[in-house]
Amino acid sequence: MGDFFRRLRWKRVLIALGLLAVLAATPWVWVQTSSAAYRHTASDVPDAPVALVLGAGLTSAGTPTAFLAGRLDVAADLYRRGKVEVLLVSGDNSRTGYDEPSAMRTYLIDQGVPEDLVVADYAGLDTWDSCTRAKRIFGVERATVVTQEFHLPRAVALCRSAGIEAFGVGHDTSRQWTTTTAYGHFRETAAAAKAMWDGLVARPDPRFLGPRETGVTSALER
């Protein structure tokens, strides 16, 4: 009889662990499946009026990190291919002396993108904020999101949850930065839970909402 109850307890423990594993995996599955049909290469992504380029940090000199430069190179390539018309660069400018959007904008202009077609969002403090501000502040309805490939599923899923008809093109870092890319994939697994909460449940306002900005619509009208 004792063996029977011990086996029953272990069976219950295994069932509970299985249920926990399913619950833990659900956000990652949502991120992957809800974005899968909308992730593309630069050559086959559908045309969109706007490329939304997400920030990825600055060096101590105030220039884009290698990862951010890779995103910006992808965005400049999309512009040269005629896949997008205006580039919206979204990053962190929440503290003195740290200005991601201006550094991103300068980089793109140096790459030959016309100055009046690069619009800056200075309050893109995380992926959800960048997506919701693109929609609610800048009036973006359809966009190609540009980030690293490992971040792309979450970025596309969140932008679509924010109401943007979003596609995505990623910068591949797997060959040049193998370890960092592997960590990026691991981090994305953990970040999926917050993404699902923000995108499907809480749908919070961005930390800085502010008035409507006309930079994107004005650039598209030129």
C-alpha positions in Angstrom: 0.0 0.0 0.0 2.9 2.3 0.9 4.4 1.8 -2.6 1.1 2.6 -4.2 0.8 6.0 -2.5 4.4 6.8 -3.2 3.9 6.1 -6.9 0.7 8.2 -6.8 2.6 11.1 -5.3 5.3 10.9 -7.9 2.7 10.7 -10.6 1.1 13.9 -9.3 4.4 15.6 -9.1 5.2 14.6 -12.7 1.8 15.9 -13.9 2.3 19.1 -12.1 5.8 19.5 -13.6 4.4 18.8 -17.0 1.7 21.4 -16.6 4.3 24.0 -15.4 6.4 23.2 -18.5 3.5 23.8 -20.8 2.6 27.1 -19.1 6.3 28.2 -19.3 6.5 27.3 -23.0 3.2 29.0 -23.9 4.5 32.6 -24.3 7.5 31.4 -26.4 5.1 29.4 -28.6 2.8 32.5 -29.0 5.7 34.7 -30.0 7.0 32.3 -32.5 3.7 31.2 -34.1 2.1 34.7 -34.2 5.1 36.2 -36.0 6.2 33.3 -38.2 4.3 34.3 -41.4 5.6 37.9 -41.2 9.3 37.3 -40.9 11.2 37.8 -44.1 14.6 38.4 -45.7 15.3 41.8 -47.2 14.7 40.5 -50.7 11.2 39.0 -50.1 9.7 41.3 -47.4 6.6 43.1 -48.6 6.9 46.8 -49.3 5.9 49.1 -46.4 5.9 52.8 -45.9 8.0 52.7 -42.8 10.9 50.8 -41.3 10.9 50.8 -37.5 14.4 50.3 -36.4 14.8 49.4 -32.7 17.6 50.6 -30.5 20.4 48.3 -29.3 22.8 50.4 -27.3 25.7 52.8 -27.8 29.4 52.5 -27.3 31.2 54.7 -24.7 31.9 57.1 -27.6 28.2 57.5 -28.2 28.2 55.6 -31.5 26.0 52.6 -32.3 27.2 49.3 -31.0 28.0 46.6 -33.5 24.5 45.0 -33.1 22.8 48.4 -33.5 25.0 49.2 -36.6 23.9 45.8 -38.0 20.2 46.8 -37.7 20.9 50.2 -39.2 22.7 48.5 -42.2 19.7 46.3 -42.8 17.4 49.4 -42.7 19.6 51.3 -45.1 19.6 48.3 -47.4 15.8 48.2 -47.3 15.6 51.8 -48.2 18.0 51.4 -51.1 16.0 48.4 -52.4 12.8 50.6 -52.4 11.2 48.3 -49.7 10.6 51.3 -47.4 10.2 55.0 -47.7 10.8 56.4 -44.3 12.9 55.1 -41.4 11.7 55.6 -37.8 14.5 55.1 -35.4 13.3 54.3 -31.9 15.6 54.2 -28.9 16.5 55.4 -25.4 17.1 59.1 -24.6 15.9 59.0 -21.0 19.1 60.3 -19.4 21.6 63.0 -20.1 24.4 62.1 -22.4 22.8 59.0 -23.8 20.9 59.5 -27.1 20.3 56.4 -29.1 17.9 57.9 -31.7 20.3 60.8 -32.6 23.2 58.4 -33.0 21.0 56.1 -35.2 19.9 59.0 -37.3 23.4 60.2 -37.9 24.5 56.7 -38.9 21.8 56.3 -41.4 22.4 59.8 -42.9 26.1 58.8 -43.2 24.9 55.7 -45.1 23.2 57.9 -47.7 19.6 57.9 -46.4 18.2 61.4 -46.9 18.0 63.4 -43.7 14.4 64.3 -44.1 13.4 60.6 -44.3 14.9 59.6 -41.0 12.5 60.3 -38.1 13.5 59.9 -34.4 11.5 58.5 -31.5 13.3 59.5 -28.4 11.2 57.4 -26.0 11.5 53.9 -27.4 12.6 52.5 -24.0 11.7 48.9 -24.8 10.1 46.9 -27.6 6.5 47.3 -26.5 7.0 51.1 -26.1 8.6 51.4 -29.5 5.7 49.5 -31.1 2.9 51.3 -29.3 4.5 54.7 -29.8 5.0 54.0 -33.5 1.2 53.4 -33.8 -0.2 55.9 -31.3 2.2 58.8 -31.5 3.6 58.6 -35.0 0.5 57.1 -36.7 2.3 54.1 -38.3 -0.2 51.6 -39.7 2.1 49.4 -41.7 5.8 48.9 -41.1 8.8 46.6 -41.4 10.5 46.0 -38.0 14.3 45.8 -38.1 16.2 44.2 -35.3 18.5 41.1 -34.7 17.1 37.8 -36.0 16.8 36.3 -32.5 14.7 39.3 -31.3 12.6 39.5 -34.5 9.8 37.1 -33.4 9.1 39.1 -30.3 9.4 42.4 -32.0 7.0 41.5 -34.8 4.5 39.8 -32.4 4.4 42.9 -30.2 4.1 45.4 -33.1 1.2 43.4 -34.5 -0.4 43.3 -31.1 0.0 47.1 -31.0 -2.1 47.4 -34.1 0.5 47.8 -36.8 0.5 45.6 -39.9 4.0 44.6 -39.2 6.6 42.5 -41.0 10.2 41.9 -40.0 13.7 41.6 -41.3 16.5 40.6 -39.0 20.2 41.1 -38.8 22.0 37.7 -38.6 24.7 37.7 -35.9 25.0 33.9 -35.6 28.3 33.6 -37.4 30.2 36.6 -36.1 29.0 36.6 -32.5 28.0 33.0 -31.8 28.1 33.2 -28.0 26.2 36.5 -27.8 23.7 35.3 -30.2 23.1 32.1 -28.2 22.6 34.3 -25.1 20.2 36.4 -27.1 18.0 33.4 -28.0 18.1 32.3 -24.3 17.1 35.8 -23.2 14.2 35.9 -25.7 12.8 32.7 -24.2 12.6 34.5 -20.8 11.3 37.7 -22.3 8.4 36.0 -24.1 6.3 35.9 -20.9 6.5 39.7 -20.5 5.7 40.1 -24.2 2.6 38.0 -24.0 1.5 39.9 -20.9 2.0 43.3 -22.5 0.7 42.3 -26.0 -2.3 40.3 -25.1 -3.3 41.0 -21.5 -2.2 44.3 -19.9 -1.6 46.3 -23.0 0.0 49.1 -21.0 0.6 52.7 -22.2 4.2 53.4 -23.1 6.1 55.0 -20.2 6.1 58.3 -22.2 3.0 58.9 -24.3 3.0 62.5 -25.2 1.3 64.4 -28.0 0.9 63.2 -31.6 4.1 63.5 -33.7 3.8 64.3 -37.5 7.4 63.5 -38.5 6.5 60.2 -40.2 3.4 61.5 -42.1 5.2 64.6 -43.1 8.2 62.6 -44.5 5.8 60.3 -46.4 4.1 63.3 -48.0 7.4 64.7 -49.4 
